Amino acid sequence: MSSTSKARQRILSLLDANSFVEIGAMVKARATDFNTAPAGEASDGVITGYGLIDGRLVYVYGQNADILGGSIGEMHAKKIVGLYRLAMRTGAPVIGLIDSAGLRLQEGMDALAAFGAIYAQQAKASGVIPQVSVVFGNCGGGLALFPAMTDFTFMENDARLFVNSPNALAGNREDKNNTAAASKKAAAGDVDFVGTEEEIIAQVRGLIAMLPSNNEDDAAQECADDLNRDCPSAAAFVEDPRAAMYEIADGGQFFETKKDFAKEMVTGIARIGGTTVGIIANRSACYDETGAKAEDFGTALTTAGCAKASALVRFCDAFEIPVITLTNAAGFAATEAEENTVAAAAAGLAAAFAGATVPKINVITKKAAGSAYAVMNSKALGADLTFAYTDACVGILEGKFAAPVLCNGSSEEIAEVAKAYDELQNSIDAAAARGYVDQIVEPASIRRYLIGAVEVLYSKREALPSRKHASI
C-alpha cells in the first residue's frame, strides 16, 4: 500500500463508510525563493475534509508523507487553517492524523508563518470544539506543538514525537534512550493512548462518541444499561478506582486519559446514566491479574497527579461536562523534588475546581485528610454534592498525631484524647453532622447515587465574578 493510499485509508477507516467529503483536493504549493518550480502534487501533502463518526459530523486532516514528506508549507497550512475555521463555524470536532517531515525548508518564512497560523487556530478552537491528534509517523520540531495544543493525543507504537530528536540531546543517542518513542511520551503525559493503528482508530471513534460536538452541545443519550444495578466490586476497588470505573460506567465503557502518566491519579471520560462525565480519582495501589498488589502509590497528592487532574477539570468545564471525583487523599508527596513543585500544582488543581461551574460531585471512598482533602473537590471549593462510603473518614489529622499536641498528659490520657479526637473530628458521621458530607452510602449503591446526582444537577447555573480569566 503506498503512502498516498495509506493517508487516505486512515481517514476512511476512521469515518463511517462512504461519509468522507474531501476539501481542497486541487490545492498545490506555489513558487517561492528556493522552490521556483514546486514539484508537489495536488493536495500539497495533506488531505482535508469532513465526514461522520457514528452519524455525527467531524472534520479531519491526514498528512501524506508521500508528497514532500508531508512537510508543512504555506498552502498545506492554509488547508488546515481553513478546516479549523469551518469546524468552528459549524461546531464540530477536528481530528488530525499526523505523519510529517516537519517544516518545509524550501518555503522559509512562509512555512514558519504557516506553523504560527495553525497554532493560532488551535488556540482559538480550544474550549470551543474538541480537538484530537493522532501521531502515526513522524511529528518533530515545531510540529510537536500540534498534539500538545489539542485535548487528546493518540500515538501509534512505532511513531516518533519530539521537539529535539534523541540524537540532538547532549550525551544521548537514540539507541541509548529513545526520547521520541511512544512509550516515553505516554509516561511523560504527552500521550493519552498508545497502540496499533487499528486499536487507535477504535479508541478515537469511541472517544468521539462520548464527547459533545462543541461547547454548546449536549452529549447525553439514552442509557441502555440498568440505572438501578449495584456495583458489588466497588468496595474492593477503593484502592484502585480505575477498576471500579469499568463497573460503575454505562456498559463498562471508560476512556482513561494519560493512563501511563502519574498513575496515582486516574482520569478519564465515561457515561453515567447516559450522561458524559469526567472522572478524577486518587489511586493508592494497582493489582495484577492474580490479585497481588503490583504497585503501591500511597495516598499523597503529587505534582504530576495534580497537573493531570487539573487538565481534565478545565476540559470538562469548557464543554459543560460534569466532574466526578473519587477521593482518597491524605497529604502531599514528601520528597525534596516534590517540595519544589507540589504547592503550585495543588494550587492549580484547587483553582480549577473552584473556577469550574459545571456540576461537581465528590465521593469520599476511604480517607480525606488535611489540605489534600480540601484540594480534591471539597465542599469548600464548590462541590455541589458529596457522598461518602460507610467506612470513610474525613479530618484534619489522625488522632494519634493530634493528641500529643492537644494534651501533655500520660500515654493513657493521650490514647483517650486520640480516640475522642477521631470520633469527634475524623469520623464520617461527624463530617455529615457538620454538613461537609451530604449522604453516607454503601459502595455497592454508588452508581445509583451518581446517576441521581447528575440528573439533579442537570439544570445547574452558576456565575463567576466578572473578569477576563483567572491568573492561577
PLY file of the C-alpha trace (Angstrom):
ply
format ascii 1.0
element vertex 472
property float x
property float y
property float z
element edge 471
property int vertex1
property int vertex2
end_header
0.00 0.00 0.00
1.51 3.35 -0.98
1.89 6.29 1.38
-0.73 8.18 -0.64
-3.35 5.48 -0.19
-2.24 4.98 3.43
-3.06 8.57 4.37
-6.47 8.35 2.72
-7.08 4.86 4.08
-6.58 6.08 7.65
-9.26 8.69 7.13
-11.64 6.21 5.51
-11.05 3.70 8.32
-11.79 6.34 10.94
-15.02 7.64 9.43
-18.35 5.96 8.77
-18.45 4.17 5.42
-18.93 6.43 2.38
-19.18 9.58 4.52
-15.89 11.34 3.70
-16.03 14.51 1.60
-12.66 15.96 0.63
-11.98 19.72 0.64
-9.13 21.38 -1.22
-8.08 18.36 -3.23
-6.61 20.54 -6.00
-4.54 22.85 -3.81
-0.82 22.98 -4.75
2.26 24.70 -3.40
3.12 27.96 -5.14
6.56 29.10 -6.29
8.88 30.56 -3.62
12.51 31.73 -3.44
14.01 28.24 -3.16
11.11 26.38 -4.69
10.63 28.16 -8.01
9.21 25.05 -9.67
7.19 23.23 -6.98
7.18 19.51 -7.56
4.27 18.88 -5.23
1.18 17.11 -6.39
-2.36 18.26 -5.78
-3.33 18.36 -2.08
0.14 19.66 -1.05
0.82 16.81 1.36
-2.37 16.90 3.41
-5.84 15.50 2.80
-8.60 17.58 4.42
-12.35 17.14 4.62
-15.31 16.12 6.72
-17.34 13.01 7.42
-19.26 11.16 10.11
-18.42 9.09 13.18
-21.49 7.20 14.38
-23.55 9.64 12.35
-22.00 12.76 13.91
-20.11 15.38 11.91
-16.33 15.61 12.34
-13.56 17.35 10.41
-10.32 15.51 9.70
-6.95 16.14 8.13
-4.41 13.47 7.30
-0.83 14.31 6.39
0.51 12.42 3.40
4.20 11.56 3.83
4.45 10.54 0.16
4.13 14.17 -1.04
7.08 16.32 0.02
7.36 14.16 3.14
4.06 15.55 4.36
6.03 18.68 5.22
4.15 21.81 6.23
4.34 24.80 3.93
2.13 27.76 3.18
-0.65 26.01 1.25
-0.53 22.86 3.42
-1.17 25.04 6.47
-3.80 27.09 4.65
-5.85 23.93 4.17
-5.63 23.00 7.85
-6.45 26.55 8.98
-9.44 26.63 6.64
-10.62 23.29 8.03
-10.43 24.65 11.59
-12.39 27.76 10.68
-15.12 25.68 9.07
-15.22 23.35 12.08
-15.65 26.26 14.47
-18.43 27.79 12.37
-20.33 24.50 12.30
-19.42 23.35 15.83
-17.78 20.01 15.14
-14.57 18.29 16.38
-11.28 18.33 14.47
-9.16 15.18 14.24
-5.59 15.49 12.96
-3.74 12.45 11.62
-0.07 13.44 11.78
2.75 12.00 9.67
5.12 14.74 8.54
8.76 15.64 7.99
8.01 18.96 9.68
8.69 22.46 8.42
9.15 22.79 4.64
12.62 24.30 4.39
12.24 25.44 0.77
9.49 27.89 1.75
11.44 29.59 4.55
9.49 32.27 6.40
6.29 31.38 4.56
6.45 27.92 6.12
7.34 29.32 9.53
4.39 31.69 9.41
2.25 28.71 8.39
3.15 26.97 11.68
2.09 30.05 13.62
-1.21 30.26 11.74
-2.09 26.70 12.73
-1.09 27.34 16.37
-3.38 30.38 16.40
-6.35 28.40 15.09
-5.78 25.60 17.60
-5.67 28.15 20.42
-8.88 29.83 19.23
-10.63 26.46 18.92
-9.60 25.34 22.42
-12.68 25.08 24.61
-14.97 25.63 21.62
-14.67 22.29 19.78
-12.91 19.08 20.86
-9.52 18.58 19.22
-7.89 15.17 18.78
-4.43 14.37 17.42
-3.14 11.01 16.23
0.60 10.61 15.59
1.04 7.86 13.01
4.54 8.64 11.75
6.98 11.46 12.41
5.99 14.51 14.44
9.09 16.58 15.20
10.26 20.09 15.94
7.57 22.76 15.92
5.09 20.19 14.67
5.21 18.59 18.13
3.17 21.52 19.39
0.19 20.43 17.27
-0.73 17.45 19.50
0.29 19.38 22.62
-2.34 22.02 21.83
-5.15 19.51 21.33
-7.34 17.94 24.00
-6.43 14.29 23.40
-3.41 12.67 21.76
-3.04 9.14 20.42
0.22 7.64 19.18
0.98 4.55 17.14
3.51 2.15 18.67
6.27 2.90 16.13
5.60 6.63 15.70
8.06 9.35 16.76
7.17 12.52 18.68
9.84 15.06 19.63
10.80 18.72 19.76
14.51 17.85 19.65
15.40 14.44 18.23
17.02 11.97 20.66
20.40 12.34 18.94
20.30 16.13 19.39
20.19 15.86 23.18
23.54 16.31 24.87
25.07 12.99 25.86
22.26 10.95 24.35
21.79 8.62 21.40
18.54 7.14 20.15
19.75 3.58 20.75
20.56 4.60 24.35
17.37 6.46 25.19
14.76 6.95 22.50
13.05 10.02 23.93
10.82 10.20 20.83
9.26 6.78 21.47
5.56 6.37 22.15
6.18 4.68 25.50
8.35 7.60 26.65
5.78 10.19 25.62
2.97 8.29 27.32
4.96 8.08 30.56
5.65 11.83 30.35
1.96 12.65 29.98
2.15 13.83 26.38
0.03 10.97 25.02
-3.30 9.53 26.19
-3.27 6.22 24.34
-0.61 4.11 22.57
-1.45 1.19 20.31
-1.69 -0.23 16.84
-3.37 1.70 14.04
-6.48 -0.47 14.36
-6.63 -0.02 18.14
-6.23 3.74 17.82
-8.97 4.03 15.21
-11.35 2.16 17.52
-10.37 4.27 20.54
-10.79 7.58 18.69
-14.22 6.56 17.44
-15.21 5.53 20.97
-13.99 8.78 22.48
-15.70 10.98 19.88
-18.95 9.11 20.55
-18.77 10.21 24.21
-17.81 13.85 23.67
-20.10 16.78 22.85
-19.54 18.24 19.38
-18.89 21.71 20.79
-19.13 23.80 23.95
-22.86 24.37 23.48
-23.76 20.78 22.65
-25.30 18.18 24.96
-23.66 14.76 24.69
-26.36 12.96 26.71
-28.03 9.94 25.17
-30.48 7.20 26.17
-28.89 4.76 28.61
-29.18 1.10 27.64
-27.59 -0.03 30.92
-29.58 -0.74 34.09
-29.89 2.54 36.01
-30.50 0.73 39.31
-27.91 -2.00 39.20
-25.46 -2.49 42.06
-21.68 -2.39 41.78
-20.65 -5.24 44.08
-16.91 -4.79 43.47
-16.83 -1.05 44.25
-15.71 -1.59 47.85
-12.93 -3.94 46.78
-11.64 -1.39 44.27
-11.30 1.56 46.65
-7.51 1.48 46.30
-7.71 1.07 42.52
-10.67 3.17 41.32
-9.64 2.58 37.70
-11.00 -0.94 38.05
-14.12 0.37 39.80
-14.92 2.71 36.92
-15.36 -0.14 34.48
-18.12 -1.45 36.76
-19.71 1.93 37.54
-19.77 3.32 33.98
-22.55 2.57 31.50
-21.75 -0.63 29.66
-18.33 -0.79 31.30
-17.07 1.86 28.87
-14.36 4.05 30.41
-11.83 6.01 28.35
-8.82 6.58 30.58
-6.67 9.61 29.75
-2.88 9.63 30.17
-3.01 6.21 31.84
0.79 5.73 31.87
1.44 9.14 33.46
1.03 9.91 37.17
-0.62 6.54 37.82
-1.58 7.63 41.33
-4.24 9.85 39.77
-6.82 8.21 37.48
-8.55 10.49 34.98
-10.93 9.72 32.15
-14.26 10.06 30.38
-17.30 7.82 30.87
-21.07 7.82 30.68
-23.18 7.61 33.83
-26.89 7.11 33.17
-26.38 8.27 29.59
-24.58 11.50 30.56
-20.93 12.05 29.69
-18.86 12.78 32.81
-15.23 13.39 33.65
-13.70 11.11 36.28
-10.85 12.07 38.61
-9.81 9.55 41.26
-6.98 9.06 43.73
-5.31 5.68 43.28
-3.27 4.24 46.13
-2.41 0.88 44.56
-2.84 -1.29 41.50
-3.09 -5.06 41.26
-2.03 -7.64 38.70
-4.14 -10.38 37.10
-3.62 -12.68 40.10
-4.92 -10.10 42.56
-1.48 -9.36 44.00
-0.50 -5.76 44.62
1.72 -4.69 41.72
2.38 -1.07 42.70
1.80 0.95 45.85
1.32 4.69 45.32
0.17 5.80 48.77
-2.47 8.48 49.37
-0.38 11.60 48.77
-1.11 14.15 46.04
1.82 14.65 43.65
2.80 17.43 41.28
2.16 15.27 38.22
-1.12 13.94 39.59
-2.43 17.44 40.31
-1.44 18.66 36.83
-3.12 15.65 35.22
-6.34 16.23 37.16
-6.33 19.99 36.53
-6.19 19.49 32.78
-9.29 17.27 32.80
-11.23 19.64 35.08
-10.56 22.53 32.70
-11.55 20.46 29.66
-14.78 19.31 31.31
-15.67 22.81 32.44
-15.12 24.18 28.92
-17.52 21.63 27.43
-20.16 21.55 30.20
-19.24 18.01 31.25
-19.97 17.16 34.93
-16.96 16.21 37.05
-17.00 13.29 39.49
-14.15 12.76 41.95
-13.35 9.64 43.97
-11.30 10.99 46.86
-8.76 9.03 48.89
-6.08 11.61 49.72
-4.28 12.18 52.99
-1.46 14.62 52.27
1.12 15.80 49.76
4.12 13.91 48.43
7.05 14.48 50.79
10.28 14.48 48.79
12.76 17.24 48.08
11.82 17.33 44.40
8.09 17.41 45.14
8.53 20.14 47.73
9.77 22.43 44.97
6.71 21.97 42.76
3.71 20.44 44.52
2.35 23.66 46.08
1.94 25.34 42.69
0.43 22.20 41.15
-2.01 21.73 44.03
-2.95 25.40 43.83
-3.68 24.91 40.13
-5.95 21.97 40.92
-7.77 23.90 43.65
-8.24 26.83 41.27
-9.53 24.51 38.53
-12.18 23.05 40.82
-13.12 26.40 42.33
-13.44 28.00 38.91
-15.44 25.20 37.31
-19.16 25.96 37.03
-20.21 22.51 35.80
-21.87 20.02 38.19
-19.25 18.74 40.64
-19.79 15.58 42.66
-17.33 14.20 45.21
-17.24 10.67 46.60
-15.01 10.13 49.63
-14.07 6.50 49.27
-11.62 5.96 52.13
-9.56 8.76 53.64
-9.80 12.52 53.13
-7.36 14.35 55.34
-5.88 17.81 55.65
-5.28 20.20 52.81
-5.19 17.33 50.32
-8.89 16.74 51.03
-9.63 20.45 50.59
-7.94 20.41 47.16
-9.81 17.32 45.91
-13.19 18.87 45.04
-14.26 19.54 48.62
-17.46 21.32 49.62
-15.42 24.41 50.39
-14.13 24.50 46.79
-17.67 24.28 45.45
-18.60 20.60 45.20
-22.37 20.50 44.72
-22.94 17.09 46.30
-20.63 14.99 48.46
-21.13 11.30 49.18
-19.00 9.11 51.42
-18.61 5.36 51.77
-19.63 3.96 55.13
-16.07 3.27 56.31
-14.56 6.53 55.02
-13.10 9.17 57.29
-12.63 12.93 56.97
-10.48 15.16 59.14
-7.51 17.43 59.53
-5.18 14.97 61.26
-5.29 11.46 62.70
-6.00 11.40 66.45
-2.70 9.71 67.32
-0.84 12.69 65.86
-3.19 15.36 67.18
-3.40 14.10 70.79
0.21 14.85 71.85
-0.29 18.44 70.67
-3.64 18.83 72.43
-2.55 17.49 75.81
0.61 16.93 77.86
-0.72 14.01 79.85
0.32 10.41 80.29
0.33 7.88 77.48
-3.12 6.67 78.67
-4.51 10.18 78.59
-3.02 10.75 75.14
-4.64 7.50 73.95
-8.02 8.63 75.29
-7.71 12.05 73.66
-6.68 10.40 70.38
-9.76 8.17 70.45
-12.06 11.07 71.27
-10.47 13.24 68.58
-11.05 10.58 65.92
-14.67 10.20 66.97
-15.36 13.93 67.09
-13.20 15.24 64.27
-12.31 12.39 61.89
-15.41 10.23 61.66
-17.62 10.37 58.60
-20.63 10.85 60.89
-19.06 13.97 62.36
-18.41 15.34 58.85
-22.01 14.65 57.87
-23.28 16.32 61.06
-21.43 19.48 60.07
-22.77 19.40 56.52
-19.48 18.50 54.80
-20.96 15.21 53.59
-24.46 15.08 52.12
-25.05 11.35 52.33
-23.26 8.23 53.57
-23.75 5.37 51.11
-22.84 1.73 50.67
-20.15 1.36 47.96
-22.28 -1.12 46.01
-25.00 1.51 45.51
-22.74 4.32 44.32
-23.80 4.07 40.65
-27.42 4.83 41.54
-26.43 7.82 43.65
-24.16 9.22 40.94
-26.87 8.88 38.29
-29.34 10.66 40.55
-26.85 13.42 41.36
-26.05 14.06 37.70
-29.76 14.27 36.89
-30.49 16.64 39.79
-27.63 18.93 38.77
-28.52 18.95 35.07
-30.02 22.43 35.28
-27.24 23.90 37.45
-26.40 27.53 36.70
-23.55 29.39 38.37
-21.97 32.75 37.61
-18.40 33.70 38.46
-17.09 37.22 39.14
-16.69 39.32 36.01
-13.13 39.01 34.72
-11.17 38.13 31.61
-9.71 34.93 33.10
-8.05 33.68 36.27
-4.28 34.01 36.58
-3.58 30.94 38.75
0 1
1 2
2 3
3 4
4 5
5 6
6 7
7 8
8 9
9 10
10 11
11 12
12 13
13 14
14 15
15 16
16 17
17 18
18 19
19 20
20 21
21 22
22 23
23 24
24 25
25 26
26 27
27 28
28 29
29 30
30 31
31 32
32 33
33 34
34 35
35 36
36 37
37 38
38 39
39 40
40 41
41 42
42 43
43 44
44 45
45 46
46 47
47 48
48 49
49 50
50 51
51 52
52 53
53 54
54 55
55 56
56 57
57 58
58 59
59 60
60 61
61 62
62 63
63 64
64 65
65 66
66 67
67 68
68 69
69 70
70 71
71 72
72 73
73 74
74 75
75 76
76 77
77 78
78 79
79 80
80 81
81 82
82 83
83 84
84 85
85 86
86 87
87 88
88 89
89 90
90 91
91 92
92 93
93 94
94 95
95 96
96 97
97 98
98 99
99 100
100 101
101 102
102 103
103 104
104 105
105 106
106 107
107 108
108 109
109 110
110 111
111 112
112 113
113 114
114 115
115 116
116 117
117 118
118 119
119 120
120 121
121 122
122 123
123 124
124 125
125 126
126 127
127 128
128 129
129 130
130 131
131 132
132 133
133 134
134 135
135 136
136 137
137 138
138 139
139 140
140 141
141 142
142 143
143 144
144 145
145 146
146 147
147 148
148 149
149 150
150 151
151 152
152 153
153 154
154 155
155 156
156 157
157 158
158 159
159 160
160 161
161 162
162 163
163 164
164 165
165 166
166 167
167 168
168 169
169 170
170 171
171 172
172 173
173 174
174 175
175 176
176 177
177 178
178 179
179 180
180 181
181 182
182 183
183 184
184 185
185 186
186 187
187 188
188 189
189 190
190 191
191 192
192 193
193 194
194 195
195 196
196 197
197 198
198 199
199 200
200 201
201 202
202 203
203 204
204 205
205 206
206 207
207 208
208 209
209 210
210 211
211 212
212 213
213 214
214 215
215 216
216 217
217 218
218 219
219 220
220 221
221 222
222 223
223 224
224 225
225 226
226 227
227 228
228 229
229 230
230 231
231 232
232 233
233 234
234 235
235 236
236 237
237 238
238 239
239 240
240 241
241 242
242 243
243 244
244 245
245 246
246 247
247 248
248 249
249 250
250 251
251 252
252 253
253 254
254 255
255 256
256 257
257 258
258 259
259 260
260 261
261 262
262 263
263 264
264 265
265 266
266 267
267 268
268 269
269 270
270 271
271 272
272 273
273 274
274 275
275 276
276 277
277 278
278 279
279 280
280 281
281 282
282 283
283 284
284 285
285 286
286 287
287 288
288 289
289 290
290 291
291 292
292 293
293 294
294 295
295 296
296 297
297 298
298 299
299 300
300 301
301 302
302 303
303 304
304 305
305 306
306 307
307 308
308 309
309 310
310 311
311 312
312 313
313 314
314 315
315 316
316 317
317 318
318 319
319 320
320 321
321 322
322 323
323 324
324 325
325 326
326 327
327 328
328 329
329 330
330 331
331 332
332 333
333 334
334 335
335 336
336 337
337 338
338 339
339 340
340 341
341 342
342 343
343 344
344 345
345 346
346 347
347 348
348 349
349 350
350 351
351 352
352 353
353 354
354 355
355 356
356 357
357 358
358 359
359 360
360 361
361 362
362 363
363 364
364 365
365 366
366 367
367 368
368 369
369 370
370 371
371 372
372 373
373 374
374 375
375 376
376 377
377 378
378 379
379 380
380 381
381 382
382 383
383 384
384 385
385 386
386 387
387 388
388 389
389 390
390 391
391 392
392 393
393 394
394 395
395 396
396 397
397 398
398 399
399 400
400 401
401 402
402 403
403 404
404 405
405 406
406 407
407 408
408 409
409 410
410 411
411 412
412 413
413 414
414 415
415 416
416 417
417 418
418 419
419 420
420 421
421 422
422 423
423 424
424 425
425 426
426 427
427 428
428 429
429 430
430 431
431 432
432 433
433 434
434 435
435 436
436 437
437 438
438 439
439 440
440 441
441 442
442 443
443 444
444 445
445 446
446 447
447 448
448 449
449 450
450 451
451 452
452 453
453 454
454 455
455 456
456 457
457 458
458 459
459 460
460 461
461 462
462 463
463 464
464 465
465 466
466 467
467 468
468 469
469 470
470 471
